[in-house]
Amino acid sequence: MNTTAVSGATTGAALVDDLAARIRSKIMSGEIPIGAPLRQAELAAEFGISRTPVREALRQLQTGGLIEVVPNRGAVVRVPVPWEVREVYEVRAELEALAAKRGVKRMTPEMVDELRRVNDAMYEHSKRVAAGESTGDDSTGAENDQFHTLIYRASGNSRLERMLTEMNESFPRNVSALVLQDNPRHRDENFSEHEHIIEAIAAGDEKKAATLMRAHVISAGEHLAHWYERRSATIYRG
């Protein structure tokens, strides 16, 4: 039995939306990597449906900018260009700075301890993966996202949290973990920057927490942009 089959009760536009969400989830997790082809026949067989809703779902994802149609290759997971990454992270930096500033007064000691726990876990896991002592699953990316999400929630502003969550999902989340695993210096800097942000929050320093978060997100965006820049030159070769 195909465990990923789309429910037969789901029809029409709802089926297409559900299928697009499932494919998007696979792309965001890295299960379908950037540059990978998206073949209608294979997806239809995987989800136990006809090609028509698959074609419509891919069209929806193409409109959203997540995939593109490449000559002689068909639909593939789109590789973001560096300027896109920098634009998103420039805006994200300002919003995350606001979230950090607002979160200072709202974060409990228990939440601060959770930030430390998540940051330590992310750092140790990324080191084990880089050393070949652990599998390259998405735990590092999940822990990094969890760190930032804790701060979003502590801001006490649901609209701000939603905007940041949507922005955080502009690019496949597994790539952020790969960037940390591929660059030991960046991994150490990322951990240290998180620690300094935690210290500023624990000290009740709103201005410092905002300043540190802004610089941290801009730096992360630059590393991500460079990663995509290096990959874009070779991803479609062969």
C-alpha positions, -999 to +999 in steps of 0.1 A: +000+000+000+012+035-009+015+052+025+019+086+009-012+084-013-035+114-013-069+107+002-096+098-023-120+121-005-098+150-015-109+163-050-105+192-073-087+223-061-084+209-026-065+179-039-041+201-059-035+223-028-029+193-006-005+178-032+014+210-036+018+213+002+031+177+003+056+183-025+066+216-009+072+199+024+096+174+007+115+202-009+117+223+023+131+193+043+156+185+016+141+151+008+138+165-027+170+186-031+176+218-050+182+211-087+164+178-085+139+169-113+102+167-105+088+140-129+050+139-132+048+102-137+070+094-106+050+118-084+017+105-096+028+069-088+042+080-054+010+097-043-014+073-060-031+098-082-033+108-119-009+131-136-034+160-140-034+171-103+004+166-102+007+189-132-015+216-115+004+212-082+037+218-100+023+248-118+013+262-084+048+257-070+063+272-101+041+303-096+053+305-060+089+304-072+099+272-056+104+253-088+112+262-124+111+247-158+145+242-174+149+235-211+156+198-218+151+189-182+115+199-173+105+209-138+132+211-112+136+225-077+148+260-082+181+272-069+176+307-053+199+334-066+221+352-041+204+386-044+171+370-035+187+355-003+202+389+006+169+407+001+150+383+023+176+383+050+178+421+050+141+423+059+143+393+082+171+409+101+150+440+110+120+418+120+141+394+141+157+424+158+123+436+167+113+401+179+144+399+201+138+434+216+102+426+224+112+391+237+136+405+263+108+415+288+086+385+280+111+356+281+111+336+314+142+320+329+129+287+317+127+299+281+162+313+283+174+279+295+156+263+266+174+286+242+207+275+257+198+238+255+187+241+218+218+261+209+241+235+225+223+206+209+225+223+174+262+229+178+271+194+190+250+178+164+265+198+135+300+189+147+292+152+149+278+153+113+308+171+100+331+146+117+311+117+102+300+105+136+263+111+130+239+109+100+232+141+081+196+143+090+178+177+094+182+179+132+207+208+130+184+229+109+154+220+131+173+231+162+184+263+146+148+270+136+137+262+171+161+287+185+147+315+164+111+303+168+114+306+206+123+342+202+095+348+177+070+335+202+085+354+231+079+386+211+042+384+220+032+396+185+014+369+165+016+389+132+053+393+136+057+356+143+037+346+112+057+370+090+090+356+103+079+320+099+069+326+063+101+344+056+121+316+072+104+291+048+114+310+017+143+286+011+147+249+018+155+245+055+180+217+052+204+241+034+210+262+065+221+230+083+244+221+053+260+256+055+268+251+091+281+216+086+303+226+056+320+256+073+335+250+107+343+286+112+308+297+104+295+269+127+316+283+156+306+319+149+269+309+147+270+292+181+289+322+196+265+347+182+235+328+196+252+327+230+257+365+230+221+370+220+210+347+249+233+367+273+217+400+262+182+386+267+191+372+301+206+405+311+174+424+300+193+445+275+167+451+247+190+473+226+219+449+226+197+419+219+182+437+189+216+448+176+232+414+180+202+396+163+203+420+134+240+414+128+235+376+133+208+373+106+227+395+081+257+373+086+237+341+082+222+355+050+256+362+035+268+327+042+236+313+027+239+335-004+275+324-009+265+287-005+239+291-033+263+310-054+288+282-053+261+256-060+244+274-088+275+272-110+275+234-109+240+222-099+227+218-135+259+204-151+258+169-165 
